[in-house]
Amino acid sequence: MPNQSTPVRWLKPIAVVALVFGLLTLFSGGNVLFGPDEARASAGQYVGFVVWFNFLAGGVYVLAAIGLWLGKSWAPRLAALIAIATAVVGLGFAFVVLRGSPFEMRTVGALTLRFAFWAAIALITTRRSAPA
């Protein structure tokens, strides 16, 4: 019997928040990558591969949100994979910054937030679906 430490009733709200997070990520990343010059200028000293990762990850966020909404067993693993991939990109970002590349401090905060958000979802939903 699954451990019900996270009641099923919490999966839908978590999925909605994840969906909104994914859509906002797609919008913001897409705006920097494909939007007007003003959008790139307002992004400041962004690191290209981080913006591309975030944009592409936004689509995966939406997929994970759908999986969570539907209660799919793969959704917690996808959330964990998103967290791990974000941590790897964060390490790559740190390497680039330590080599002297200009960056925005808000990127540090954004990567930290994204990692914490998906790690929390992975932990919460995995606990719910793990055997007792």
Backbone as CSV, one residue per row, in Angstrom:
resi,resn,N_x,N_y,N_z,CA_x,CA_y,CA_z,C_x,C_y,C_z
1,MET,0.850,-1.186,0.000,0.000,0.000,0.000,0.891,1.244,0.000
2,PRO,0.608,2.236,-0.882,1.433,3.438,-0.928,1.372,4.221,0.378
3,ASN,2.479,4.842,0.691,2.562,5.735,1.845,1.760,6.983,1.497
4,GLN,0.809,7.342,2.304,-0.038,8.491,2.007,0.386,9.728,2.803
5,SER,1.703,9.905,3.011,2.152,11.076,3.752,1.851,12.358,2.981
6,THR,1.757,12.265,1.663,1.296,13.378,0.853,-0.026,12.939,0.244
7,PRO,-1.128,13.385,0.800,-2.416,12.937,0.279,-2.566,13.262,-1.201
8,VAL,-3.300,12.431,-1.877,-3.538,12.613,-3.305,-4.112,14.000,-3.585
9,ARG,-4.870,14.546,-2.646,-5.483,15.860,-2.877,-4.438,16.954,-3.108
10,TRP,-3.198,16.731,-2.691,-2.139,17.725,-2.902,-1.507,17.619,-4.277
11,LEU,-1.706,16.520,-4.983,-1.092,16.370,-6.302,-1.624,17.382,-7.305
12,LYS,-2.903,17.638,-7.283,-3.490,18.588,-8.243,-2.965,20.009,-8.029
13,PRO,-2.964,20.525,-6.791,-2.396,21.868,-6.601,-0.904,21.938,-6.958
14,ILE,-0.152,20.890,-6.620,1.266,20.856,-6.982,1.401,20.890,-8.503
15,ALA,0.561,20.120,-9.186,0.600,20.077,-10.647,0.275,21.439,-11.253
16,VAL,-0.696,22.138,-10.672,-1.072,23.459,-11.187,0.086,24.437,-11.017
17,VAL,0.709,24.434,-9.852,1.852,25.326,-9.616,2.985,24.976,-10.581
18,ALA,3.241,23.696,-10.778,4.293,23.268,-11.703,3.975,23.702,-13.131
19,LEU,2.709,23.616,-13.515,2.303,24.038,-14.852,2.522,25.535,-15.042
20,VAL,2.089,26.322,-14.076,2.283,27.779,-14.158,3.778,28.096,-14.215
21,PHE,4.561,27.410,-13.387,6.014,27.603,-13.381,6.592,27.292,-14.758
22,GLY,6.137,26.197,-15.356,6.616,25.814,-16.685,6.240,26.828,-17.748
23,LEU,5.000,27.277,-17.733,4.559,28.251,-18.732,5.294,29.578,-18.585
24,LEU,5.500,30.015,-17.338,6.270,31.252,-17.119,7.716,31.090,-17.583
25,THR,8.281,29.903,-17.373,9.651,29.636,-17.811,9.743,29.671,-19.334
26,LEU,8.779,29.049,-20.003,8.755,29.088,-21.475,8.626,30.522,-21.975
27,PHE,7.753,31.284,-21.352,7.544,32.668,-21.773,8.796,33.515,-21.568
28,SER,9.372,33.441,-20.360,10.530,34.299,-20.079,11.741,33.900,-20.904
29,GLY,12.010,32.604,-20.997,13.146,32.161,-21.802,12.940,32.447,-23.278
30,GLY,11.722,32.188,-23.756,11.421,32.458,-25.158,11.510,33.933,-25.490
31,ASN,11.131,34.768,-24.551,11.210,36.209,-24.764,12.663,36.662,-24.923
32,VAL,13.556,36.101,-24.112,14.974,36.461,-24.228,15.555,35.903,-25.520
33,LEU,15.212,34.658,-25.850,15.803,34.015,-27.025,15.224,34.503,-28.342
34,PHE,13.914,34.733,-28.386,13.243,35.011,-29.647,12.508,36.343,-29.683
35,GLY,12.495,37.035,-28.560,11.750,38.280,-28.464,12.521,39.462,-29.000
36,PRO,11.990,40.635,-28.742,12.623,41.863,-29.226,13.964,42.127,-28.529
37,ASP,14.744,42.979,-29.139,16.054,43.333,-28.578,15.935,43.865,-27.155
38,GLU,14.830,44.537,-26.864,14.637,45.084,-25.518,14.589,43.958,-24.477
39,ALA,14.041,42.827,-24.848,13.964,41.697,-23.912,15.362,41.173,-23.595
40,ARG,16.185,41.069,-24.630,17.576,40.626,-24.396,18.334,41.663,-23.570
41,ALA,18.104,42.919,-23.879,18.787,43.979,-23.133,18.369,43.966,-21.663
42,SER,17.079,43.748,-21.402,16.627,43.751,-20.011,17.104,42.517,-19.252
43,ALA,17.476,41.460,-19.985,18.005,40.263,-19.327,19.426,40.497,-18.833
44,GLY,20.079,41.524,-19.348,21.429,41.854,-18.885,22.474,40.862,-19.380
45,GLN,23.447,40.575,-18.528,24.573,39.704,-18.876,24.185,38.236,-18.662
46,TYR,23.295,37.746,-19.481,22.854,36.364,-19.316,23.858,35.403,-19.950
47,VAL,23.853,34.186,-19.471,24.721,33.126,-19.994,23.837,32.287,-20.922
48,GLY,24.216,32.259,-22.189,23.377,31.669,-23.223,22.897,30.251,-22.949
49,PHE,23.801,29.353,-22.548,23.375,27.966,-22.361,22.389,27.825,-21.202
50,VAL,22.469,28.724,-20.225,21.522,28.675,-19.110,20.137,29.082,-19.595
51,VAL,20.059,30.108,-20.415,18.760,30.543,-20.945,18.173,29.450,-21.834
52,TRP,18.994,28.840,-22.687,18.499,27.754,-23.541,18.023,26.575,-22.702
53,PHE,18.785,26.206,-21.691,18.362,25.109,-20.818,17.024,25.441,-20.160
54,ASN,16.920,26.628,-19.595,15.682,27.006,-18.907,14.499,26.990,-19.872
55,PHE,14.697,27.497,-21.080,13.616,27.513,-22.057,13.175,26.086,-22.400
56,LEU,14.134,25.231,-22.724,13.809,23.847,-23.074,13.225,23.096,-21.876
57,ALA,13.770,23.365,-20.701,13.262,22.724,-19.489,11.822,23.142,-19.218
58,GLY,11.442,24.347,-19.622,10.062,24.796,-19.431,9.063,23.831,-20.049
59,GLY,9.384,23.305,-21.221,8.515,22.315,-21.847,8.449,21.034,-21.044
60,VAL,9.573,20.643,-20.461,9.611,19.440,-19.626,8.850,19.691,-18.329
61,TYR,8.897,20.919,-17.817,8.115,21.273,-16.629,6.626,21.042,-16.902
62,VAL,6.187,21.467,-18.078,4.776,21.299,-18.448,4.433,19.804,-18.516
63,LEU,5.313,19.023,-19.127,5.096,17.576,-19.196,5.020,16.963,-17.799
64,ALA,5.926,17.363,-16.914,5.910,16.858,-15.537,4.620,17.266,-14.830
65,ALA,4.177,18.487,-15.064,2.932,18.956,-14.446,1.752,18.105,-14.898
66,ILE,1.710,17.794,-16.170,0.629,16.949,-16.692,0.698,15.565,-16.049
67,GLY,1.911,15.021,-15.950,2.080,13.722,-15.309,1.648,13.733,-13.852
68,LEU,1.979,14.804,-13.150,1.551,14.923,-11.754,0.028,15.014,-11.663
69,TRP,-0.573,15.817,-12.514,-2.027,15.975,-12.518,-2.726,14.628,-12.728
70,LEU,-2.152,13.847,-13.649,-2.751,12.554,-13.980,-2.340,11.441,-13.017
71,GLY,-1.443,11.763,-12.074,-0.999,10.769,-11.100,-0.115,9.689,-11.701
72,LYS,0.624,10.023,-12.745,1.486,9.053,-13.416,2.691,8.710,-12.545
73,SER,3.061,7.440,-12.546,4.168,6.989,-11.700,5.513,7.558,-12.137
74,TRP,5.643,7.964,-13.382,6.898,8.505,-13.880,7.103,9.979,-13.506
75,ALA,6.058,10.661,-13.111,6.150,12.099,-12.844,7.128,12.450,-11.718
76,PRO,7.129,11.744,-10.581,8.131,12.066,-9.552,9.573,11.846,-10.033
77,ARG,9.777,10.829,-10.846,11.128,10.594,-11.388,11.521,11.705,-12.356
78,LEU,10.561,12.178,-13.147,10.847,13.290,-14.050,11.171,14.551,-13.253
79,ALA,10.448,14.790,-12.164,10.744,15.946,-11.306,12.164,15.836,-10.750
80,ALA,12.563,14.634,-10.345,13.923,14.430,-9.839,14.943,14.664,-10.945
81,LEU,14.657,14.186,-12.142,15.564,14.391,-13.272,15.708,15.879,-13.587
82,ILE,14.610,16.611,-13.523,14.665,18.064,-13.741,15.567,18.711,-12.695
83,ALA,15.409,18.330,-11.432,16.242,18.896,-10.359,17.713,18.578,-10.607
84,ILE,18.011,17.340,-10.963,19.408,16.932,-11.212,19.975,17.695,-12.399
85,ALA,19.217,17.781,-13.489,19.690,18.510,-14.667,19.930,19.979,-14.335
86,THR,19.066,20.560,-13.526,19.236,21.959,-13.130,20.504,22.124,-12.296
87,ALA,20.782,21.184,-11.416,22.007,21.234,-10.618,23.239,21.137,-11.509
88,VAL,23.190,20.276,-12.521,24.323,20.127,-13.452,24.538,21.432,-14.221
89,VAL,23.452,22.035,-14.685,23.569,23.321,-15.382,24.106,24.380,-14.424
90,GLY,23.667,24.333,-13.175,24.182,25.260,-12.169,25.681,25.118,-11.976
91,LEU,26.168,23.886,-11.977,27.619,23.666,-11.875,28.334,24.211,-13.106
92,GLY,27.763,23.992,-14.279,28.344,24.554,-15.502,28.354,26.066,-15.463
93,PHE,27.277,26.643,-14.977,27.189,28.095,-14.821,28.281,28.591,-13.876
94,ALA,28.445,27.906,-12.743,29.479,28.295,-11.778,30.864,28.242,-12.418
95,PHE,31.121,27.214,-13.206,32.417,27.086,-13.888,32.657,28.270,-14.817
96,VAL,31.645,28.632,-15.605,31.763,29.754,-16.544,31.993,31.056,-15.780
97,VAL,31.271,31.245,-14.700,31.412,32.471,-13.905,32.802,32.538,-13.271
98,LEU,33.261,31.411,-12.739,34.590,31.396,-12.112,35.709,31.656,-13.114
99,ARG,35.437,31.412,-14.374,36.417,31.697,-15.423,36.350,33.152,-15.868
100,GLY,35.466,33.939,-15.246,35.432,35.368,-15.505,34.329,35.866,-16.423
101,SER,33.421,35.014,-16.824,32.339,35.446,-17.698,31.386,36.365,-16.933
102,PRO,30.927,37.427,-17.575,29.954,38.296,-16.904,28.630,37.545,-16.720
103,PHE,27.916,37.879,-15.651,26.660,37.207,-15.346,25.792,38.123,-14.514
104,GLU,24.549,37.728,-14.403,23.597,38.435,-13.551,23.439,37.638,-12.263
105,MET,23.474,38.306,-11.137,23.291,37.622,-9.851,21.914,36.973,-9.758
106,ARG,20.940,37.540,-10.450,19.599,36.951,-10.414,19.582,35.554,-11.033
107,THR,20.567,35.245,-11.888,20.660,33.893,-12.452,20.981,32.885,-11.363
108,VAL,21.812,33.272,-10.421,22.127,32.396,-9.285,20.848,32.091,-8.514
109,GLY,20.076,33.134,-8.243,18.812,32.954,-7.532,17.814,32.121,-8.319
110,ALA,17.735,32.355,-9.626,16.781,31.617,-10.459,17.136,30.132,-10.524
111,LEU,18.410,29.822,-10.687,18.823,28.417,-10.722,18.580,27.742,-9.373
112,THR,18.858,28.458,-8.316,18.622,27.916,-6.970,17.138,27.654,-6.755
113,LEU,16.300,28.607,-7.144,14.855,28.444,-7.013,14.357,27.257,-7.831
114,ARG,14.805,27.148,-9.086,14.364,26.050,-9.948,14.782,24.701,-9.367
115,PHE,16.025,24.620,-8.904,16.487,23.359,-8.309,15.658,23.011,-7.076
116,ALA,15.487,23.970,-6.174,14.752,23.715,-4.930,13.297,23.342,-5.218
117,PHE,12.678,24.023,-6.161,11.288,23.764,-6.521,11.114,22.331,-6.998
118,TRP,11.934,21.897,-7.951,11.777,20.553,-8.513,12.270,19.475,-7.566
119,ALA,13.285,19.757,-6.780,13.727,18.779,-5.776,12.628,18.569,-4.740
120,ALA,11.974,19.656,-4.331,10.881,19.534,-3.360,9.727,18.731,-3.946
121,ILE,9.368,19.009,-5.184,8.288,18.243,-5.817,8.671,16.769,-5.900
122,ALA,9.905,16.494,-6.292,10.352,15.099,-6.389,10.273,14.414,-5.030
123,LEU,10.758,15.079,-3.994,10.728,14.482,-2.658,9.302,14.276,-2.151
124,ILE,8.481,15.280,-2.309,7.103,15.199,-1.812,6.332,14.106,-2.544
125,THR,6.434,14.081,-3.857,5.647,13.113,-4.629,6.235,11.714,-4.567
126,THR,7.530,11.595,-4.399,8.142,10.273,-4.261,7.756,9.662,-2.931
127,ARG,7.752,10.434,-1.865,7.323,9.938,-0.563,5.902,9.436,-0.610
128,ARG,5.064,10.136,-1.344,3.665,9.741,-1.453,3.526,8.401,-2.170
129,SER,4.372,8.170,-3.187,4.195,6.974,-3.989,5.124,5.827,-3.602
130,ALA,5.982,6.054,-2.607,6.925,5.004,-2.199,6.213,3.940,-1.356
131,PRO,6.664,2.671,-1.471,6.058,1.625,-0.643,6.317,1.892,0.839
132,ALA,5.394,1.481,1.664,5.505,1.684,3.120,6.502,0.723,3.714
